[in-house]
Amino acid sequence: MSLTNHPRDDQHLASIQAMRAVAALMIVVGHALAFFALELPGWLGGGLIHTFAYAGVDIFFVISGIVVCGAASRATQLAVGQSRLSACRTFLLKRVFRIYPVYLFVLALVLIFAAPLKLNLPDLNATKLIATALLVDKYNPYIPQAWSLVFELYFYLLLASVLLLPRRYFYRSLALWLLTSIGLATGLHHYAITVEVLFDPLVLEFGFGCLIAYLIRVEAIKA
């Protein structure tokens, strides 16, 4: 049984969307406080709000794991005549188009208005610009906040590759990947940027989201 066929789906999705809204609000508050260098009084939470505001990023990674892993799991249920390669391509294209159009539009605006607004950006370098546009470098000098998209893209590529395997190996492969990431998450922070992304501790949050997606699926089957 797929997750989307269960009557509790609406409840699950509503809960996830509520968490997403809370996480978004936390991130906005955190950036606003930092940008305007604001210090809230103690009776409004003071340092506590600063501390928890940035936890919104962590919540977002977990939610991404739940949502994207759930979507990939549903993609393993091939339609009649559909190949695993076709399912992989369809899943990846849908996910990529959720990122690149808006991101590239914002990046273009930043580059166009950098000079008029006297933004302190590094000198344009073809290699750096291409890497930034393709989201293969998590150190983004033009849109620093886009670092999270690098991880999102990595998750999409990971799940798309798992879709090439038989359906019964979907969650097993993700479990193997998560255990490998846990084992290699420490001690690799001074290696190449690519290695840092692959085994960054933040990746574990996405893995935990996948675990939650799996537990939701198991609950749906048992109910």
N, C-alpha and C positions, 0 to 999 in steps of 0.2 A: 504493500500500500504506500503510495506517495504521501508526502506531507500535505500536499495541497488538496487531497481528496478527503481529508478528515474534517468532521464538523467543528473541531476545536481550532481549526486553522485561523479563523478570524480573531479568536482570543489571543493566540500566539502572535499574530501579526500586529494586533493592537498594542500588545505589551512591548513588542520590539520597537514599534514606531514611537511609543511614549518614551522609551529609553533613548531613542535617537534624538527626540526633541530636547530632552533633558541634557544630553551630551552636547548638542549644538549650542544650547544656551550657556552651558558651562564654559565652552570654548570662547564664545563671543564675549562673555564677561571677562574672562582671563585676558584676552587680547585688548579689550577696551581699557581695562585697568592698567595694563602695561603701557599701552600707547599713550594714554593721557597722564601716566605717572600718578595715578590716583591711589590714595590710601584711605580705605574705608574706616570709619570709627568702630570702636570695639562693640558697640551695641548693635551694629549691622553685621557683625561677624568678623570684621577686621581681617587679620592674617589668615583666618580659617577659610574665608572665601577664596583668597589668593591660592591657598594650598590645594583646595579641591577643584578650583576652576580648570586647572590643566589636566585633571583626571578625566575630563571629557574626551581627550584624545584616546586614552586607554579604553574607555567605554566604546568609542567609535570602532576601534580595531576589533573588539570582541563582537560587536554587532555586525561588522563586515563579515566576520567568520561565519556567523549564524546565517546571514542573508545569502551570501555568495555561495557558501558550501551547500546550503539548501537548494539553491538554484542549480548548482552543478549536479547534485544528487538526482534531482528531477530530470536533468538532461541525460542521465544514464538510461532512462526508460525510452529506448529508441522507438520511433514511429515505424510503421511497416515500411520496409524497404530502405530505411535510413541506416547508414554506416556509422561506426564510432568516429571516423574521421569527420564526417559531415556534422555530427553532434558537437564535436570539439570545435569545429570552425564556426558553427552557429553561435555557440556559447561565447566564444572569444570575441567575435565581432560585436555581439550585443554589449558585452562588457566594455570593450575598447571604446565604442561610440558613446559610452556614458562618461568617459574621461576626456578624450582628446579634443573634440570640437570646442567645448567651453574653455578648456585649459589653453589651447592654442590661441583662441580669441583674446583671452585675458593677457597672455604673453605678448601678443602683437600690440595690444594697447599700451602695455608697459614700455615696450621698445619704442613705440611711436612718440609717446609723451615723456620719455625719460629726459630728453634735452630741454623741452619747454618748462617742465616742472623742476628741472635741476635735481633730478634724482641721482643719488650717489651710487651709480652702477659701475661694475668693472668694464674695462674696454672690451668691445665686441671681438670675440674670437670665434672663427668658423667652427672649430672642433667643439668648443664649449657650448656654443649656441645650438648646434645639432644635438649634442648630448642632452642639453636642457630641454629642447623641444620634444625629444623622443622619450624623456623621463627615464634615462638610463643612469643618471647621476643624482644622488639624493641631496648633494650640496648645490642648491639652486640659487645663484646669485641674483636672479631677476625676480623670482617669486619665492622667497624663502619658505613660505607656508606650504608650497607644493611638494615638500619632501615626503609627505604622507602618501601622495599619489604614486610615488615610486614603489612603495610597499604594496599599495592596492594593485598595481599592475603586475607585480611579482606574484601576488596571490592568484590573480586571474590566469597567468601563464602556468602556474603550478597546477591549478584545478583543471585547466584545459588539457594539460599533458596526462593527468590521471584519467580523463575521459577516454583516452585512447586505449585504456586497459579494459578487460572484461568487467562488467558491473560489480561482480562479487568482490573485486579487489579495490573498489573505490575507497571505502573507509579504512581498509587494511593498509593501503598505500599511504593515506593521510596520517594514520597512526605511526607508521614507520618514519615518515618525514618529520613528524612532531617529536618523536623520541630522538631522532638524529639531531634536530635543532636544539633540543634541550642539552644534549651531550656536547654540542659544539658552540653553544651560545656564549660561553665564557672563554676568555683568552684569545679571541680573534679580533679585537677592536682595533688593532694596529695593522691589520692586513689590508688588502686591496678593498676599495669601496664596494665592489661587487660582493666580496665575501662578507663584509659588514652587513650588507642588506640581507643576504641569504640566511645568516645566522644571528641576526640582531635579536635581542631579547623581546623586542616588540612583536616579532613574528610569533612568539609563543601565545600572545593574546589572540591573534587570529586563529591559532591552533585550538585554543580553548573555546573560541566561538564555534569552530567545526565540531568540537566535542559536544557542545550544547545542541547543535543542529542534529547530531546523531542521536542524542538522548531524546530529543523531541520526536524524532522519527520512530524510535523504539516505543515510546509511549503511545504514539498514534497507532502502531501496529497492535499493541497489546490491548488498547481500549476497545 
